[in-house]
Every structure is written in C-alpha cells, then in structure tokens.
Amino acid sequence: MDPLSDVLALLKPRSYVSAGLDAGGAWAIDFPPPDGIKFNAVISGACWLSVDGVPEAVRLEESDCFLLTSRRAFRLASDPALGAIPSDAIYSIARDGIATCNGGGDFFLIGSRFSFSGGNSDILLGILPPIVHVKKDSDHAAVLRWCLDRMTRELRDQQPGGFLMAEHFFAHVMLMQVLRLHIASPNARGVGWLFALTDRRIGAAIGALHADPARKWTLQSLAERASMSRSSFALHFKEKVGLAPMDYLTRWRMLLAGDRLTNSAEAIAGVALSLGYESESAFSTAFKRVMGCSPRQYGRAQPPGDAMRDRLDAQ
C-alpha cells in the first residue's frame, strides 16, 4: 500500500451517514462539535459555514465539499447574520434520512461522519486545518463529483442496500479523494507526512519506509531512494515532515507495533523481530520512548484512541 492508505488502514475509519439537509428561504442552523471528521457536500444551492475559533465564514457553492477535522461547534446558514436554530430541532424529526428546514427546496446537503476505531487519530487530524474546503472547480475532482452523485441517488432512491452502499463505499472514497485534493491544492500549506507526500523525492523515501519498515534503513539508503545527497536529503526531509528520517521511521514502527499489541495475541518478541529489532530489550526501549509505556503495559491496557499523544509529525 501507499503511505496514505497505510495510515488510514491503521486508523480503521468507520463512516456513519448523516441525514441530508433540505433547506428553503432564510435559514441558519447551529451544530454541536462533531466526533471525529465531519464530511459534507453541497448538492444544490449555497450557504455559509462558520466554525468556532475560525475568524472568517466560508462561502460554500454547489458541488463544494468540506471536512471539519476538530471538535468545534459550527453553523450553516443562508446568511451568517441570521439567528440560528439548534440542529436537533429538525434532525430529531428527520424522515427518510433527510432533515427539512423552512420547507426545503433551495439548498440540499449530504454528509458523513468518520470515527477512527484504530486510535491515534492525531496522526491525521493533528496536521489538518479546522476546515478543509474543496471547491467544485478543483483539478481532478471528477471522481468526487461522481461519488456525490451516486451517494445522493442512493439516499434519495432508497434502493435495497443503498444505506450501506452510501455508508461503507462512497463515504470512504470521498474521504480519500478530499484528502488527495487538499494536499494537491496550491493553497494547502503544512509540515507533516501528509503534505510531504506531494514532494516527489521525499514522498519516495516515505513510501519506501512504509513498504518495508523492518529493513535496516540508513540515512544514505533513504537518500538514494530520493536521488539526493545524504545532507540535502536529511535537511529537506526535516523541513517537509518535521522529523528527522530515522525518527519518523521509529515512530511509524511503534505505531504499527501498538496496533498489533492491541489487536492481536502476537508475542512482544515476535512483534520486535518483524519490525527490524534484533532484541526485545532494544524494541522495548524504543517503544517506551515513543509511546510512553512499555509494550507489555500498552498491550494489557488496550488503550483507547486518545491515549497515545505522539504523532508522526513534530509537535
């Protein structure tokens, strides 16, 4: 797999289709902070998006999509100056998966919510801005538009199995495609593994690390993968990713180890050997430095998703 697929597989995203929103006239709705990533797409009409802690409201046009990546309350409105109703007032009585405001007819939105059953969600969420806005005219957005059309049809037509199609296939494809479009956008700025993937040379080195994390990598061998000198590679990698190459490798190994200690009965010695450590003690020392506890304590604790604060990116 590629690094983005690797990370999403480690996080084990689960999607939950939210009710669509059909609004008409002048309207404004307050939403509570989402749990995980909130994805929405404007199918018809336009509105304003306001998020707590973000100074400027964002104008959303037809076929625009957005991700909300942090637990912040937000508001959707035809006019940001309007007084808002709480979302529960209409979503609690939604019928056939669609909430209606003011009779509907002028604006339609669909969405999903993603939670991460694999934990360590800060690997991804910690490097994304509060709002990821993908405009309809973004390059290479054709796949996203196709998914939106299909997801809308599944929700509206109520065909057998349509809910699961929307929830488990189209929603996951849309999450991946929005992330792709975001990091490819000229306006996307950031330091971290996700943004570094767009750099051909650094992305090649990260891909090599993910493809074979147990290999005895050296700075020289990684520099060769990137077709750079060792000193230039080390400097460029740190600038793009926020970590030195070998520190990134160690953190990725420990995240893989933590997942296996939590979700399998594999012995610590076996995990250590499979990730390139010749002794259990060397592995345990590295694990404790990165994860904050010993492998044995981590496996026994079965830590929830927010227990591990370290991430692949610099703090």
C-alpha positions in Angstrom: 0.0 0.0 0.0 1.0 3.7 -0.2 1.6 5.8 2.9 -1.8 7.5 3.0 -3.6 4.1 2.6 -1.3 2.7 5.3 -2.2 5.4 7.8 -6.0 5.2 7.1 -5.8 1.4 7.4 -4.1 1.8 10.8 -6.7 4.3 12.0 -9.5 2.0 10.8 -12.0 4.7 9.8 -15.7 4.0 10.3 -18.3 6.1 8.5 -21.8 7.0 9.6 -24.1 8.6 7.0 -25.7 11.7 8.5 -29.2 12.8 7.5 -29.3 15.1 4.4 -30.3 18.7 4.9 -33.0 20.3 2.7 -33.5 24.0 3.5 -35.5 26.8 2.0 -35.8 30.6 2.3 -33.7 32.3 5.0 -32.2 29.8 7.5 -29.4 29.2 10.0 -28.6 26.1 12.0 -26.2 25.5 14.8 -24.5 22.1 15.1 -22.6 20.7 18.1 -19.0 19.7 17.8 -18.6 16.6 15.7 -17.0 13.4 16.9 -14.1 12.6 14.5 -14.1 14.0 11.0 -17.3 15.6 9.6 -17.7 15.4 5.8 -20.4 17.4 4.0 -21.1 18.2 0.3 -23.4 20.8 -1.1 -25.6 19.2 -3.8 -27.6 22.2 -4.7 -27.8 25.9 -3.6 -25.2 27.7 -1.5 -24.6 28.6 2.1 -22.1 30.0 4.6 -20.1 27.8 7.0 -18.9 29.3 10.3 -16.7 27.3 12.7 -15.8 28.2 16.3 -12.4 29.7 16.5 -12.1 30.3 12.8 -12.3 34.1 12.1 -13.8 34.1 8.6 -17.0 32.4 7.4 -16.6 30.2 4.3 -18.8 30.5 1.3 -19.9 27.1 0.0 -21.3 26.8 -3.5 -23.0 23.9 -5.3 -20.7 20.9 -5.6 -18.3 22.2 -2.9 -17.2 19.8 -0.2 -15.7 20.3 3.2 -14.2 18.4 6.1 -14.4 19.5 9.7 -11.4 18.0 11.4 -11.6 19.1 15.1 -14.3 19.1 17.8 -15.6 22.6 17.2 -19.2 23.7 17.0 -20.2 25.1 13.6 -23.1 26.8 11.8 -24.6 26.5 8.4 -26.7 29.5 7.2 -28.1 31.2 4.1 -26.9 34.4 5.8 -24.3 34.3 8.7 -26.0 37.3 10.3 -29.3 35.3 11.0 -30.2 33.9 14.4 -29.9 30.1 14.3 -31.9 27.2 15.5 -30.3 24.1 17.1 -29.8 21.2 14.7 -31.7 18.8 16.9 -34.9 20.8 16.3 -35.0 19.4 12.7 -32.7 16.4 12.7 -34.6 14.7 15.6 -37.6 14.5 13.4 -35.9 13.8 10.1 -37.8 11.5 7.8 -36.2 9.1 5.2 -32.8 10.3 6.1 -33.4 14.0 5.3 -33.9 16.9 7.7 -36.1 19.7 6.4 -35.8 23.4 7.3 -38.4 26.0 6.2 -40.0 23.6 3.8 -36.8 23.0 1.9 -36.3 23.4 -1.9 -33.4 25.9 -2.1 -30.5 24.1 -0.6 -29.5 20.4 -0.3 -26.5 18.9 1.5 -25.4 15.4 2.3 -22.7 14.2 4.7 -21.0 11.6 6.7 -19.1 11.4 9.9 -15.9 9.4 10.3 -14.6 8.0 13.6 -11.4 6.1 14.0 -11.7 2.7 15.8 -7.9 2.2 15.4 -7.0 5.1 17.7 -4.1 7.5 17.2 -6.3 9.8 15.2 -4.0 12.7 15.8 -1.7 11.2 13.2 -4.1 12.6 10.6 -6.3 15.2 12.4 -3.3 16.9 14.1 -1.9 18.1 10.8 -5.1 19.2 9.0 -6.6 22.7 9.4 -10.0 23.0 11.1 -11.7 23.3 7.7 -10.6 21.5 4.6 -12.6 23.2 1.8 -12.6 21.6 -1.7 -14.1 23.7 -4.3 -16.1 22.3 -7.2 -13.6 23.6 -9.8 -10.7 21.8 -8.1 -8.5 19.9 -10.6 -9.1 16.1 -10.7 -12.4 16.5 -8.8 -14.3 14.3 -11.3 -14.1 11.2 -9.0 -15.5 13.2 -6.1 -18.4 14.5 -8.2 -19.2 11.0 -9.4 -19.3 9.8 -5.7 -21.5 12.7 -4.7 -24.0 11.9 -7.5 -24.1 8.2 -6.6 -24.3 8.8 -2.8 -27.2 11.3 -3.4 -29.0 8.8 -5.6 -28.6 6.0 -3.0 -30.0 8.2 -0.2 -32.9 9.6 -2.2 -34.0 6.5 -4.2 -33.8 4.1 -1.1 -32.9 1.1 -3.1 -32.2 -2.2 -1.3 -28.8 -1.9 0.4 -28.5 1.7 -0.5 -27.7 2.9 3.0 -24.7 0.5 3.3 -23.5 1.5 -0.2 -23.5 5.1 0.9 -22.0 4.4 4.3 -19.3 1.9 3.5 -18.2 2.6 -0.1 -18.9 6.1 -1.3 -18.2 7.8 2.0 -14.8 6.2 2.3 -13.9 7.0 -1.3 -14.9 10.6 -0.7 -12.8 10.9 2.4 -9.7 9.6 0.5 -10.4 11.9 -2.5 -10.9 15.0 -0.4 -7.6 14.4 1.3 -5.9 13.9 -2.1 -7.4 17.1 -3.5 -6.5 19.0 -0.3 -2.8 18.1 -0.3 -2.6 18.8 -4.1 -4.1 22.2 -3.7 -1.7 25.1 -4.2 -3.3 26.8 -1.2 -2.5 23.8 1.1 0.4 24.6 3.4 1.7 22.5 6.2 4.5 20.5 7.7 4.0 16.8 8.1 4.0 13.4 6.4 0.7 14.1 4.6 1.9 17.2 2.9 5.4 15.7 2.3 3.8 13.0 0.0 3.4 15.6 -2.7 7.1 16.1 -2.8 8.3 13.5 -5.3 11.7 12.8 -3.7 10.6 12.9 0.0 7.4 11.0 -0.9 9.5 8.3 -2.5 11.5 7.9 0.8 8.4 7.8 2.9 6.9 5.2 0.6 10.0 3.1 0.9 9.8 3.2 4.7 6.2 2.2 4.8 6.7 -0.6 2.3 9.5 -2.2 4.4 9.6 -0.8 7.9 11.7 -3.8 9.2 14.6 -3.1 6.8 17.9 -1.8 8.3 17.4 1.6 6.7 20.2 4.2 6.9 20.3 7.8 6.0 22.4 7.0 3.0 20.0 4.3 1.7 17.0 6.6 2.1 18.8 9.5 0.4 19.5 7.2 -2.6 15.8 6.4 -2.8 15.2 10.1 -3.0 18.0 10.7 -5.5 19.6 13.2 -3.2 22.8 13.7 -1.3 22.7 12.5 2.3 23.0 16.0 3.7 20.5 17.6 1.4 18.0 14.7 2.0 18.3 15.0 5.8 17.6 18.7 5.7 14.8 18.6 3.1 13.1 15.7 5.0 13.1 17.6 8.3 11.8 20.7 6.6 8.9 18.8 5.0 8.0 16.3 7.6 9.0 18.0 10.8 11.1 15.0 11.9 14.4 13.5 11.0 14.1 10.5 8.7 15.2 7.9 11.3 12.9 9.5 14.0 10.0 9.2 11.5 10.9 5.5 10.9 10.9 4.8 14.6 7.6 6.4 15.2 6.0 4.6 12.3 7.4 1.3 13.6 6.0 1.9 17.1 2.5 2.8 15.7 2.5 -0.5 13.8 3.6 -2.3 17.0 1.0 -0.6 19.1 -1.7 -1.7 16.7 -0.6 -5.3 16.8 -0.1 -5.4 20.5 -3.7 -4.1 20.9 -5.4 -6.2 18.2 -3.6 -9.5 18.2 -2.2 -12.1 20.6 1.3 -11.9 19.0 4.2 -12.1 21.4 6.3 -9.0 22.0 9.4 -10.7 20.8 7.7 -11.6 17.5 6.5 -8.0 17.0 10.0 -6.7 17.7 11.6 -9.1 15.2 9.1 -8.3 12.5 9.8 -4.6 12.8 13.6 -4.9 12.5 14.7 -5.2 16.1 17.2 -7.9 16.9 16.4 -7.9 20.7 13.2 -7.5 22.7 15.0 -5.1 25.0 16.0 -2.7 22.2 12.5 -2.7 20.9 11.0 -2.1 24.4 13.3 0.8 25.0 12.3 2.5 21.7 8.6 1.7 22.3 8.6 3.2 25.8 10.4 6.4 24.5 7.8 6.9 21.7 4.6 5.5 23.3 5.1 6.5 26.9 4.9 3.0 28.4 6.3 -0.5 27.9 4.9 -2.8 25.2 3.6 -5.1 27.9 1.7 -2.3 29.7 0.4 -1.0 26.4 -1.0 -4.4 25.4 -2.6 -5.0 28.7 -4.2 -1.6 28.9 -5.9 -1.9 25.5 -5.6 1.9 25.3 -8.4 4.0 23.7 -7.8 6.1 20.7 -6.7 9.2 22.5 -4.2 7.5 24.8 -1.2 8.0 22.6 -0.2 11.6 22.2 2.8 11.2 20.0 2.3 11.6 16.3 4.3 11.1 13.1 4.8 14.8 12.9 6.7 17.3 15.0 4.8 18.9 17.9 
